[in-house]
Amino acid sequence: MRAFVFLDRDGTLVRDAGYPHRIADYARLPGVSEGLRQLQAAGYGLAIVTNQSGIGRGYFSESDFWTFQNHLVQDLGREGITIERTFFCPHHPDAGCGCRKPEPALLHRARAELGADLTKSWVIGDTFRDAALAERSRCRGAILVGRAEASGETPRVADLAEAARWILRAASPPDGPRSAVA
């Protein structure tokens, strides 16, 4: 079992201009590379957990989703950042599925498929659903980035780099002591 940081995609890693799914929509947000490198260096696994209701609404196909997603993963990979897996919900919000955030099914899959220790893992996102996902999955905590909606006591920071610094200050490294990353 190992600690992960589960990352929302749209509005957290990439600009959310409304159902991004074309390569022309791709725009990584500030602080993403820096933050992910810090978390990876500290020993956290990285995985993306995202609602993609645009598929269920018929705005784009699952193939379109994967084209965009693979572009993001490869772009980060060129910087030495490894996204171990992408978990997504393709359903319409009214579908009543158990995989749409904030329901915990996607993180339960991550626990089973990746050996994620949810009690040592974090969720970084941009909406209350991400904070609720962390709580419902019994994760260590959540951090909201950007102009995130207020969510109780969940910390809100400017970008992913600041979220990474917050996590690294708040919790000891997942696999024991390491040199400080700031």
C-alpha positions in Angstrom: 0.0 0.0 0.0 1.3 3.5 -0.9 0.2 7.0 -0.7 -1.1 8.8 -3.7 -2.2 12.3 -4.7 -5.4 12.1 -6.7 -5.8 15.0 -9.1 -8.9 16.4 -10.6 -8.2 17.3 -14.2 -10.3 20.2 -15.5 -9.7 23.4 -13.5 -6.8 21.7 -11.5 -4.3 20.5 -14.1 -5.7 22.1 -17.3 -7.8 25.2 -18.0 -11.5 24.4 -17.9 -13.2 26.4 -20.6 -16.1 24.1 -20.6 -15.7 20.4 -21.4 -12.1 20.5 -22.7 -11.6 17.5 -25.1 -9.8 18.7 -28.2 -6.0 19.2 -28.3 -6.8 22.9 -29.2 -8.5 23.2 -25.8 -5.3 22.0 -24.0 -3.7 24.6 -21.7 -1.9 23.5 -18.6 -2.4 25.7 -15.6 0.4 27.5 -13.8 2.3 25.6 -11.1 1.3 22.1 -12.3 4.7 20.9 -13.3 6.4 22.3 -10.2 3.8 20.9 -7.9 3.7 17.4 -9.4 7.5 17.1 -9.5 7.6 18.0 -5.7 4.9 15.4 -4.9 6.5 12.7 -7.0 10.0 13.5 -5.5 8.5 13.1 -2.0 7.3 9.6 -2.9 3.6 10.1 -3.7 2.1 8.2 -6.6 0.1 10.4 -9.0 -3.3 9.5 -10.5 -6.0 11.6 -12.2 -9.7 11.2 -11.0 -12.1 13.1 -13.2 -15.8 13.5 -13.9 -16.3 13.7 -17.7 -20.0 14.2 -18.1 -19.4 15.6 -21.6 -19.3 12.0 -22.7 -22.7 11.2 -21.1 -24.1 14.4 -22.5 -23.0 13.5 -26.0 -20.7 16.5 -26.4 -17.7 14.3 -27.2 -16.8 10.6 -27.4 -14.7 8.5 -25.0 -12.1 8.4 -27.8 -12.0 12.2 -27.8 -11.5 12.0 -24.0 -8.6 9.6 -24.4 -6.9 11.6 -27.1 -6.9 14.7 -24.9 -6.0 12.7 -21.8 -3.1 10.9 -23.5 -1.8 14.3 -24.7 -1.8 15.6 -21.1 -0.1 12.5 -19.7 2.6 12.5 -22.5 3.2 16.3 -22.0 3.8 15.7 -18.3 5.9 12.7 -19.0 8.3 14.8 -21.1 9.0 16.6 -17.9 9.7 13.4 -16.0 6.2 13.4 -14.3 4.5 10.0 -14.2 0.7 9.8 -14.0 0.2 6.2 -13.0 -3.5 5.9 -14.0 -6.5 7.9 -15.0 -9.9 7.0 -13.4 -12.9 8.8 -14.9 -16.7 8.8 -14.8 -18.2 9.2 -18.3 -21.8 9.4 -17.0 -24.4 12.1 -17.2 -24.9 13.7 -13.7 -28.4 12.3 -13.5 -27.3 8.7 -14.2 -27.1 7.9 -10.5 -23.8 6.0 -10.9 -21.4 5.3 -8.0 -18.4 6.5 -9.9 -19.3 10.2 -10.3 -17.4 12.4 -7.8 -18.0 12.8 -4.9 -19.0 9.1 -4.7 -16.0 7.1 -3.7 -16.0 4.3 -6.4 -13.1 5.7 -8.4 -10.9 5.9 -5.3 -11.9 2.4 -4.3 -10.8 1.2 -7.7 -7.5 3.0 -7.2 -7.0 1.3 -3.9 -7.7 -2.1 -5.5 -5.7 -1.5 -8.8 -2.8 0.6 -7.6 -2.5 -0.5 -3.9 -3.3 3.1 -2.8 -3.4 3.6 0.9 -6.3 6.1 1.0 -5.6 7.0 4.7 -2.3 8.5 3.6 -3.5 9.9 0.3 -4.7 13.3 -0.7 -7.1 14.8 -3.3 -6.4 18.0 -5.1 -9.2 19.6 -7.0 -11.2 22.8 -7.7 -14.7 22.0 -6.4 -16.5 20.9 -3.3 -17.0 17.5 -5.0 -13.2 16.9 -4.7 -13.2 17.8 -1.0 -16.2 15.5 -0.5 -14.5 12.7 -2.4 -11.6 12.8 0.0 -13.9 12.7 3.0 -16.1 9.9 1.7 -13.0 7.9 0.7 -11.4 8.5 4.1 -8.4 10.1 2.5 -5.8 12.0 4.6 -7.2 15.3 3.2 -8.1 17.5 0.3 -6.8 20.8 -1.0 -8.7 23.1 -3.4 -6.9 25.2 -6.0 -7.6 28.3 -8.0 -11.0 30.0 -7.6 -12.3 26.9 -5.9 -15.7 27.0 -4.2 -15.5 27.3 -0.4 -15.7 23.9 1.3 -15.8 24.0 5.1 -12.3 23.7 6.4 -10.7 22.4 3.3 -7.6 24.6 2.5 -7.8 26.7 -0.7 -4.6 27.7 -2.4 -3.6 29.6 -5.6 -2.3 26.7 -7.7 -0.9 23.1 -7.7 2.6 24.2 -6.7 1.2 25.8 -3.5 -1.0 22.7 -2.9 2.1 20.5 -3.1 3.9 22.7 -0.6 0.9 22.6 1.7 0.8 18.8 1.6 4.5 18.4 2.2 4.3 20.7 5.2 1.2 19.1 6.6 2.3 15.5 6.4 5.5 13.5 6.7 6.6 12.0 3.4 4.6 8.8 2.6 7.4 6.4 2.9 9.4 7.8 5.8 11.8 10.8 6.2 13.3 12.4 3.1 15.0 15.6 2.4 12.7 18.6 2.4 11.2 19.7 -0.9 10.2 23.4 -1.0 
